[in-house]
Amino acid sequence: MKKILCYIILFSSVVFVSCNITENNNMKEREELEEKIEGEEKVEKDIIEEIMESMTLEEKVGQMIIGGFNGVSLSEENKNKILEKNLGGVILFNRNITDREQLIELNSQLKDLNNEIGLFISVDEEGGRVSRLPKGKIPIPPIYKIGQMGNPKICKDIGELVGEELRMYGFNMDFAPVLDIWSNKENKVIGDRAFGDNAEIVSKCGIEMIKGFKEKEIISVVKHFPGHGDTVLDSHKGLPVMEYGLEDLTKRELIPFVEAIKNEVDGIMVGHLMLPKVDSSGYPASLSKIFIEDILRKKLGYKGLIITDDLEMGAIKNNFGIKEASRKAVEAGVDILLVCHTEGNITGAVQSIVEGVRDGSISEERVEESVKRILKTKEKYGILD
């Protein structure tokens, strides 16, 4: 009996020592991992802070603009437009694209244009009728048809396919997929650009396409928050008004965006949509602090980039003008202003924000908050260098 008791005590001691050694090893591994993570975060923080400290106010504001330009080559005039305004990115349209070789050359020149902070080189490539890539591109049907197939996994394959093609041409950002729910069949501006007429199919297909883009290192910017699917008026021409309250939005329109946020989408485009029951200020969602700061940031917990739809669309141009819209968007918490067509409006947007900081209506901290978010996204996707 004594021998058995001795064996039990001996065995228990060995197990205890072994457990202590294992626990010590585990603690050491955890500490090493934590130190490594802290080191990586510190390096990233140092890089971002170092860049921020070297930037002028005008350079910071320039990072908050994605602008368009005319022409199919990077002429000296176009180079100067981008460099003088310190633009954070460009968007290309059919007017900038003729064929494969030309597009590859143009995007290559854009990448080489600024060695300090690279550009977002963006495009609207949704598939179907909204496509900018040149002849010979992979034909993608309207995403409504894809949604009707009932197999969301196909959407990931298509996201990878489009993402690979975009990356081959030199793009790093795509304003897609559309997460609007096509609930109003009179709505022609969205129509077959949506995956479907219910939140479930739009959410499932949209998330899979976002995953496909991420696989190919393309920044996905989903649109048009808080939901453009139940409008009749085209915001390119005028300002749609929707009689929805926040509870109505939560039950349908917001669902795909909530799912995209859960899946860590990198960008959300806010549409020019007036919802007076949610914000009675007289400003659309794209210029609304209630929609951007209170709902998108605080209520939904979104931490990525927030981008306006084009500020030269009729909804803005006919009601506010570029300077008022630019200032209100930044005050509301927008990170990037999209100004797609006119050099004068790009200049007006930059000037308006700079003046706002200098007269105290916009804090420099508000600008820096967006610029840090922009630089972190560029660092994540290898665009800083």
N, C-alpha and C positions, 0 to 999 in steps of 0.2 A: 504493500500500500504506500509505504514511504517512497519506494522507487518510482511508483506511478506519479505520486505527487511531485517528486523532483523533476520528472520528465515534463509534467504540465507546466511547472514554474519555468523550466529552461526554455520550453517551446514558446511560452508567453513572452519571455524576455527577448527571444530572437525576433518574434513577430513585432514586438514593441519597437525594438531598435530598427528593424527593417522599415516599419511604418514611418518612424522619425526621419530616416534617411530619405525615403520616398517623398515625404512631405517637404523636407528641406530642399530636395532637388526641384520639386514642383514650385516651391516658393521662389527659388533662384531663377527658374525658367520664366515665371510670371514677372519677376522684377526686371529680368533682361528684356522681355517683350515690351513691358511698360516703358522702359528706358528708350527702347528702339522707336516706339510709337511717338513718345514725347520728343525725341530727337528729330524724327521726320516732320512732326508738326512745327517744331521750332525752325527748321530749315525753311519750310514753306512760309511761315510767318515772317521770317527774316527777309526772304525774297520779296514778298508782297510789300512789307513795310519799307524796304530799301527803295523799291520802285516808287511807292507813294511819296516818300520824302523828297525824291528828286523831281517830282512833277509840279508844274505850275498849275494854277487854277484853270487856265484855258486848256491845258493838256488833260486834266481830269475830266472836264466837261466834254471834251472831244471824244473821250472813251465812251461816253454815254449816247453817242449817235451812230446809228448804222444808216449810211446814205447811199443813194443811187447816183449814177452818172450816165451821160450819153456816150455813144461810141463803142466800137468793138476792139479798141486797143487802149493801152495805157499811155496815152499821149502825154507830153510835158504838161499840158493844161490839166489833164485829169490827175496826174501825179501831184501837181501843186494843190489841187482842190482837196485831195485826201490828206496830204502832209500839212498844209497850212492850217487846216481845221482840226488836225490831230485826231481824225476819225478813228473810232474803235472798230468799225467794220464797214463793209459794203454789201449791197444786194444787187444781184444781176438779174436782168429781165431778157426777154427775147430780143430787145433792141441792142443788147450787148453780145449776142451770140450768133455766129453764122455756121460754124462747123466744128468738128472735134478738135482738129489741130489748133484752130484759132482760140477755142475756149481753154484748152490746156495751156497754151502760151500766155493768155491773158491772166489766168489764175496763178501761173508760175511767177509772172511779173508782180502781181499783187502780193504774193508771199514774200518776195524779195524786197518789197518796197520799204519796209520798216523793220530793221533788225532788232530794235529795242523791245517793242511790244507788237506782236503779230496782229493781223486783222481777223475779225470774224468775216469769212467769205461765205455769204449766205444766198439762199435761193428759195423760191416756192416750187418745190417738186413734190406734188401730192399724188401724181398719177392721174389718169383720166384727162379731163379738159384743162386742168391746171398743171402744166408741165413746161419747163423752160429748156430742157436739154436738147441738143441738136439732133438732126436727122441721123438715124442709125441707133438711137437709144433703145433700151429694152422697153417694149410696149407694155405699159401697166394699165389695166382697165380701170374705169371709175371705181372708187373704193366702195361705193354702195353695192356694186355687183360682188365685190369680194366679201363684204359683210353678209350678203344673202347666201353665200356658200355654206354658212353655218359651221365653219371650221376656223376658229381664231388663230390656230397655229400657222395657217397659211400666211396670216398677216406678218408673223415674225419672219418667215422666209422672204416675203416681199420687202419688208424693212431692211433685211440684210442685202437683198439684191439691189435695191435703190441706193442704200448706204454705200455699198461697194462701188457702184457706178459714180456716185457723187464724189467719193474720195479719189477715185481715179482721175476725175476732172479737176480736183484740187479744192473742192468745197469742204467746209468743216461745220456748217450749220444749215439745217433745213427747217423751214416754217411748215412743219407737218408732224404728225397727222392732224386732221380736223377732228375735234371731239364734240362738235355740235350734233344735236339730235334732230333729225329731219322730221319734226313732228307736224309741220305745216306744209302741206303739199303745194301751196301757192308760193312757197319760198323758192325762188329760182337762183338766188345768189349762193345758197348752200346746196340744196338739191342733192344730186348724186355725188357730191364731194363728201357727204357723211356716210358712215358705215351702216347706218340704219335709222329706224324711227323709234327706237327704245334704248333706254340707258344701258341695259345689259349687254347688248351686242356691240354698241359703241365703245363701252368700257373695255370689254374683253379684247376686241380687235385692236383698239387704240393702244392698249398696254403692250400687246404682242409686237406691234409695229415699233413702238418706242424701244423695246428690247432689241429688235433687229438693228435699229440705228446705232444703239450703244455698242453692239457687237462690232460694228465697223467704225467706231469712234466718230460718229456724226452727232452733233448736238441737236437734239430734237426740241423744237419749240411748238408746243401744242396750241391750238386756237379753236374758237374765239371766246375766251372767258368773258362773262359767265354763261354764254350759250347763245348762239345766233340762229338756232334752228327753227324758232317759232316766230320769225319776223317775215314781213312781206316786203317792206322797203329795203333796198340795197344801200348799205352804209357807204358805198362808193359814191352814191348820188345824194343821199340825205341822211338825216339822223333818225333811225328807228326808235320808236317808243314802245316799251313792253309793260303791260299792266300786271306785272308779277311782284309779289312780295317775297321776302327772303325764305319764308316757309315753302312757297311754291317752287322756288329755285332749288331748294335743298332736296325736294322730293323727286326732281327729274334732272334739270339742266346741269346742276353742279356735280352730279354723281360721277361722270367720267373724269372730271378734273380732280375730284377727291381721290379716285383710284390712281390717276397719274401721279399725284403728289405722293401717295403711299409707295409708288414704284420709283420714286426719286427722279422724276423728269427734270431736266436741266433748265427748261425755259417754258414760260407760259405767256402767250400773246393775249392782251386784253382788247376786246372789241369796242367799237364806238356805238354803244347801246345805252339808251336812256331808260332807267327804271325808277321813276319818281316815287314809287312806294317803298323803295329801299333807300334812295338818296334823293332828297327833294331840293338839293342845292342848285339844280339846273345844269349840272355837268354830267356827261356820259361816264360809264364805268371806267373808261381808259384814263379819265382825268379825276377820278373820284377817290378821295382818301378812305371813304367808307368801304368801297369795293376792294381797294388795293391793300390798305393797311389793316383795316378792321376785319374784313372777311378773309381775304387771300392769305395775309401774313398771320394774323392772330387766330382767327377762328379755324382756318384750315391748316395752319402750321407750316405754310410753304416757305422754304428757305432759298429757292433757286432764283434765276433771273426772271424779272417781269419786264415785258416789252410791249410797247403800244403797237396797235395796228398803224398803218401808214397815216401820218398826220397831214398828208395832202389830200386825203379822201374828202368827198363832199360833206360828210357828217361833221367834219372839223372845219374845213375851209369855209363853208357857207355859214357857220354859226359862231366861230371863235377866232380863227386866224392862228397862224403858226406861233406867234410870240406868246399870246395868252395860253394857248394849248400846251406849249412846251413848259412854261413855268408851272402851270397847274399840275401837269403830269409828274414833274419832279417833286413838287410839294406833296403830292398824293403818295409818293413812294415808288414810282416807276424807276427802273434801273436804266433802260435803254429806250430811246426815242427812234422810231423808224420814220425816216424822211426820204421817200423813194425817188423823187423826180427832179426837183428844182434846186439848183445851187443856192439861189437867193434864200430859199426856205431853210436850207441847212445852215446858212450863215445866221439867219434870223433866230433859229432854235438855239444855236450856241450863244449868240449875243444875249438872248433873253435870260438864259440860265446864269451866265456870268454876271449880268446886271442884277439879277435876283439875289445872288450871293453878296454882291457888293452893297446893295441897298438894304440887306438884312431880311428880306422876305423869304429867302432860302438860306438855311444854315450850311456852312461848308461841311459840317459833319454829315448832313443829309446827302450831299454829293459824294463824300468819301465812302459812306456806307455802300453806295451803289458801285463805285469804282473798285472797291475791295472785292465785292461779289463778282464783278466782271473779270478782274485779274485772276481770282481763284479759279473761275471757270476756264479761263485761257490756260492757266497753269495745268489744270486737270487734263486738258485735251492737247497739251503740248504746243499751244499757240503763242505762249509768251516769247519763246525764242524762235 
